[in-house]
Structure formats: structure tokens, C-alpha cells
Amino acid sequence: MIIRYRDLWKAFDHPILAGVDFGVNEGEMFGVFGPSGTGKSVLLKTTIGLIDLDRGDVEVDGESVYGGGPRALQRIRYKVGYVFQNSALFDSLNVYENVEMGMA
């Protein structure tokens, strides 16, 4: 599997992700659909570690996003493309960190 979501749990005011567990194989295409507030963006942000999970892990090419350390996360971020809605900035980073991310 290229990307593996393992038992993801994340809550803010209420549970957003509750035991999400699936994988994406090489060459496979998929879509994430649902109403506003159901966790689509939260799920995608976990792929590159932009949101801290309450429980679970994501693996990209066999490397752990949450347990692999900073170097593993950097390697993962070089592999994964991410386009934000309306060209928004990373909401978890300040302006300097957003600019710095593009220079890495």
C-alpha cells in the first residue's frame, strides 16, 4: 500500500474521525465526499502530519507520519502533493512557517 490510514481518531468539539481505517494502493484513484464538517479535510491533513491525532497513525510508503520522527515526516512531505481549498495557507502554521514550507 502507498498510503495506509490506521485506526484514526480525532475530536475537536465532537468526534470528527472515529476509527478510520483504509488504504490506497499504487495506481488506485479515489475521492473523498461528504457534507461540510464531516472530516474530509481533517483526514487529508493527517496524511502529511498537519493535525495531531488523538489516536492512530498514517503510513506513506511504509513510513509512519506520526511515529517516524522529523526526518521521516520531511521525506513523506516531499512525496505527497497537497492543494488547499481556495489556495489557503496551512492553518496550523504561522505566516513565516507557511513561507518557509514552500522554500524547503
C-alpha positions in Angstrom: 0.0 0.0 0.0 1.1 3.5 -0.8 -0.9 5.2 1.9 -2.4 3.4 4.9 -4.7 5.1 7.4 -4.7 3.0 10.7 -7.5 3.5 13.2 -7.6 7.3 13.1 -9.3 9.2 15.9 -9.6 12.9 16.1 -12.1 15.1 18.0 -12.5 18.8 18.4 -15.8 19.8 20.0 -17.1 16.4 18.9 -15.6 13.3 17.2 -14.5 14.0 13.6 -12.6 10.8 12.7 -13.7 7.7 14.6 -11.7 4.6 13.8 -10.9 5.4 10.1 -9.0 2.5 8.7 -8.3 2.1 4.9 -5.5 2.0 2.4 -4.7 3.4 -1.0 -2.8 1.1 -3.4 -0.4 2.1 -6.1 -2.2 3.2 -9.2 -5.5 3.5 -7.4 -7.6 6.7 -7.6 -10.3 7.6 -5.1 -12.3 10.5 -3.9 -13.5 11.7 -0.5 -17.0 13.1 -0.5 -19.4 14.3 2.2 -21.1 17.3 3.7 -19.2 20.2 5.3 -17.8 19.3 8.7 -17.6 15.6 8.3 -13.7 15.3 8.4 -12.6 15.3 4.8 -10.0 18.0 5.2 -9.0 16.7 8.6 -8.4 13.2 7.1 -6.3 14.7 4.2 -4.3 16.8 6.6 -3.3 13.7 8.6 -1.5 12.4 5.5 1.3 14.9 6.0 1.0 15.4 9.7 -0.6 18.8 9.8 -3.0 17.7 12.5 -2.1 15.8 15.6 -4.3 12.7 16.0 -5.9 11.6 19.3 -5.1 8.0 18.2 -3.9 6.1 15.2 -1.3 6.5 12.5 -0.8 7.1 8.8 1.9 5.4 6.8 3.2 6.6 3.4 5.4 4.1 1.5 5.8 2.2 4.8 7.0 5.2 6.8 5.0 6.4 9.8 3.8 10.0 9.7 3.3 10.2 13.4 5.9 7.8 14.7 8.7 8.2 12.3 10.2 11.4 13.6 11.1 14.6 11.8 13.2 13.2 9.0 10.5 10.6 8.1 7.9 13.4 8.1 10.1 15.5 5.8 10.6 12.6 3.4 6.8 12.0 3.4 6.1 15.6 2.7 8.4 15.6 -0.3 6.3 12.7 -1.8 2.8 13.9 -1.1 1.2 16.8 -3.0 -1.5 18.8 -1.3 -3.6 21.7 -2.7 -5.7 23.6 -0.2 -9.2 24.9 -0.8 -9.2 28.4 -2.3 -5.3 28.5 -2.2 -5.4 28.8 1.6 -2.4 28.7 3.8 -1.6 25.9 6.3 -3.9 26.9 9.2 -1.7 25.1 11.7 1.3 27.2 10.8 2.0 30.9 11.1 2.8 33.1 8.1 6.6 32.6 8.3 6.2 28.9 8.6 3.9 28.8 5.6 6.5 30.7 3.5 9.3 28.5 4.9 7.4 25.4 3.9 7.4 26.5 0.2 11.2 27.1 0.3 12.1 23.6 1.6 
